[in-house]
Amino acid sequence: MKNYRFDTKTIHGGINKKNPENALNPPIFQTSTFTFNNIEHVEKVMSFESDDYVYTRGNNPTLRLFENRMAELEYGKGAVAFSSGMAAISSVLFSFLKPKDNVIVHKTLYGSSYSVVTKLLPEYNVDHKIIDLTNIEELEKAIDENTKLVYFESPSNPDLSIINIKKISQIAHEKNIKVVVDNTFASPYFQNPLLLGADVVVHSATKYICGHGDVVGGVAISQNNDYIQSLKFEYMCEFGGVMSPFDAWLLLRGLKTLGIRMRQHEENAMAVAKYLENHPKVKKVNYPGLESFKGHNIAKEQMNGFGAMISFELDGDLKDAIKFVESVKLAQLAVSLGDCETLIELPAAMTHRGYPREKLEEFGLTETMIRISVGIEDKLDIIEDLDQAFKCI
């Protein structure tokens, strides 16, 4: 395919032949299995001499188109679609880690990712080291002979830490250590970790890739096609975390407007962040687009924009924070992010409640931290909604 620009690739990427009956949109191949012409055909397909299909758990035309499109958007050689973001993350972690290995992770992760690293992996004799990856020296000190993987989000959830993907990748690769980046907060529109040196990028496709709050899905992308084939057939297929054809079709539809949505998301988020930064009831605002934010300069270097996720610390106590999130009218109190609607939550009580209480405090995830996924409503309506909520505390 011609090297089209991003917005064109979200609509036309991954297509290598016409749709059946010359349909403008790809069909949903809603089938569990595929038929063969004869046993010779079976042999060719099952020995990978043909790229025809066998069973939807292994592959499906609708899923393949979604995977191909995501691979193009993230500059990978291939992708694997999963039934959820956590299915993608867990499968990738297990694909790299074996008993007696250890993984280094950033101190702030999505709550379920943190649980996999700290609770599930140890059951398989895989250790972990939780450090501040914004401090390169901490990584250099943490690496030992058993370190096989560095895993992090950038921007991270929920404090928006910006981690230098290029530097982390260089240091890790010198020690033959793989790097996996969760790019959910940025989306492929604002950041491409594979171009910065990461080995694998993962997304919760539920979020910005979908954009409409009606799909749960995940995807992993790499520039190593052999790894992608292994991830698909040894982990996705065997663990069974397959995406449904209908969900893949919905994600293809969501991708068509990704660029348009992300531009509006970011414009709104910048306005909201500046409003919060100047509000007397706010102690601190975490948003990469603000010059006052610690990771602003690195974000400018490795991102094409700053995204639409914000967290801030309320100048008050837990009761004030609860009152605030319960007082919004336009924004919706909910976990998840990346939808057209503005969503608001208390990480310590919601998405990150799986962290031990002492770790929440140690990692700066205070009980008065509020996270906002800024939607694409009119930015003035969003700000006015927050303003009236502040007046309630």
Beta strands, then each sheet from edge to edge (+ up, - down):
strand 1: 78-82
strand 2: 102-106
strand 3: 127-131
strand 4: 147-153
strand 5: 178-182
strand 6: 200-204
strand 7: 218-222
strand 8: 282-286
strand 9: 309-314
strand 10: 332-333
strand 11: 343-345
strand 12: 369-373
sheet 1: 1+ 7- 6+ 5+ 4+ 2+ 3+
sheet 2: 8+ 9- 12+ 11- 10-
end
